[in-house]
Each structure stands twice: as C-alpha cells, then as structure tokens.
Amino acid sequence: MTIVLGDNRYGKAETRVVRVTRDGDVHRIKDVNVSVLLSGDMEDVHLTGDNAAVLPTDTQKNTVFAFAKRYGVGEIENFGLRLARHFVDAQPTIAHARVEIEEYAWNRITERHSFVRDGTEVRTALVHSDGTGGRESVVSGLKDLVVLNSTGSEFHGFIEDEFTTLRPTDDRILATAVTASWRHRGVGTDWGDSYRAVREHLLRGFAETHSLSLQQTLYEMGRRVLRERREVCEVRMSMPNRHHFLVDLQPFGMNNDNEVYFAADRPYGLIEGTVLDDDAPDAPAAWS
Ligand SMILES: O=c1[nH]c(=O)c2[nH]c(=O)[nH]c2[nH]1
C-alpha cells in the first residue's frame, strides 16, 4: 500500500476588515470579509512537519490589513487580485492563491460619518491567481438578493402522481433570495460598473419574465446577463422558492381573491442552475 498526499490548501479564513477613508469630515467605509487559501510546495509541512515553505496564516491576515491601509479596498475583485498576486509573486513556495471576499454595503445616514447597513444583500468576489502574468480568473457575485413578484407567475402542467396535492395555479406570488455568481472572460473588467449592470439585469430579468416556473425565471435571468454583458461568460444561480400559500378564508365566510398569503419559511423548493455562453472558455479554477 502506498499512501500519498493529495490536493491541499491552507490560509486564513474570514478576516473582517473595515477600512475608513477620510476626506476631511466626510468618511467613506468599506466593510469586507476576506478569506485566503494558498497552495504550492506543501509536501514537507504535511509529511515531515518542516515549515520552511509555509507563509503563516497569521501573516496572510496581517497582509490583508496592511493592503487595506496601503491601497484601500476599492472594488473587491481588484483587492482580491492584488492580494492573490502578492502571495504568489512574493513567495517561491506558493504557486496558487484563491481569495474570496464578501462585501457588506452601508448607506449614509448623514453626509459625514454615520451609516446604516444596507439590508441583507452581500456582494462577493472569488479570485484565483498563479501570479502576475500567470493564469488568473475572477468570479463576481451576490448573495441574498430578496425579490418578490406579486403576480405574473404561474405553475401548472407538472407531474401528478398518487402523492400530489399541489393545485395548478395561473396566478401566484413568486419570491426568492437570489445567490448568483458570474464568471468573467478576463481580468481587466471595470468591476464596479459590471457588478451594478449585472445586478440590474438580474433584477429586471426577475421582474420582466412572466414566469411559468422558477426554473424558467432563473434561465431568463442568466440569459439576459449573458446577452447584455459580454464580459461575462457563465452565470450560476441558486434560488430558494419562498412559497406563499393562499390562506383559506372560507371558514370566516370570506373569499380570498389572491390577497392574503401565508409566507412559509420551510420547507422550500431549491432551484439551481447554470447558464453559459457556448463560446465560454474552459471553466478555470475559480469555479472549484
Ligand atoms: O416554480 C416552481 N418550480 C417547481 O419545480 C415547483 N415545485 C413546486 O411544488 N412548486 C414549484 N414551483
């Protein structure tokens, strides 16, 4: 029997950084959560405990803070690329870096230095780099973008077997919390502009699709992004179907003409899918 070391990676997860930029009395803040994973010549540390090739995860965390000070955070895709390139370029034992960042949005309360958290939505970025000039990839995304259509959604024509109780409907509430990630063709995109546009296309795709199923809506949302934003070649989405059931008001002598719903929180349907351009380059490490 031969036992060998398989794939491995290591790093510092979830370094929470708030970077304040002061412009006189007027402050701006960036609130991010950065996770780094590195891989390279890590045989010795696993097989013999020799740490000579290891950049400590503590140093990785410090680098995140130091880069936030030195360069600011800016667009999270750029911050991720900067960090990933640094780890690979600076350390001969590190061949590959994966940097995952979540950004939490804050809105202003006052014009100067007071902020209120902006709902539940989170912006995401996932960067892979083999170092400057090497293979690189960027996936942007968002989590928990909660949306609801109060009409314009049907669901009928499905399989009915001995356990089916669901009634077909031609008018229902369609609600979900969108988690989406989209793969870029290159690493030179205007990330902020692209993010805002893709988010808007996802929202409009949800709102403007007359839905025969959440699956169909998911596909239309992804298709719209790919059609309108050529810098993106693949979109992955995960969308829980937040069921809204009509309440039976007959016991109280009342009709319910699609006005009163029970918003169930579980169980929920879970619809997941990928929409991609058939000319999309091979999926790089960024998806894994
Ligand atoms: O849009 C839907 N897709 C389904 O697959 C499904 N299944 C279900 O019970 N309700 C729904 N709604």
The ligand as a MOL file (V3000), in Angstrom:
LIG
                    3D

  0  0  0     0  0            999 V3000
M  V30 BEGIN CTAB
M  V30 COUNTS 12 13 0 0 0
M  V30 BEGIN ATOM
M  V30 1 O -41.5310 27.1710 -9.9180 0
M  V30 2 C -41.7000 26.0580 -9.3690 0
M  V30 3 N -40.9210 25.0010 -9.7450 0
M  V30 4 C -41.0510 23.7640 -9.1930 0
M  V30 5 O -40.3290 22.7910 -9.5680 0
M  V30 6 C -42.0350 23.6150 -8.1920 0
M  V30 7 N -42.4260 22.5450 -7.4170 0
M  V30 8 C -43.4110 23.0070 -6.6090 0
M  V30 9 O -44.0130 22.2920 -5.7400 0
M  V30 10 N -43.6760 24.3250 -6.8340 0
M  V30 11 C -42.8190 24.7290 -7.8230 0
M  V30 12 N -42.6290 25.9270 -8.4110 0
M  V30 END ATOM
M  V30 BEGIN BOND
M  V30 1 2 1 2
M  V30 2 1 2 3
M  V30 3 1 2 12
M  V30 4 1 3 4
M  V30 5 2 4 5
M  V30 6 1 4 6
M  V30 7 1 6 7
M  V30 8 2 6 11
M  V30 9 1 7 8
M  V30 10 2 8 9
M  V30 11 1 8 10
M  V30 12 1 10 11
M  V30 13 1 11 12
M  V30 END BOND
M  V30 END CTAB
M  END
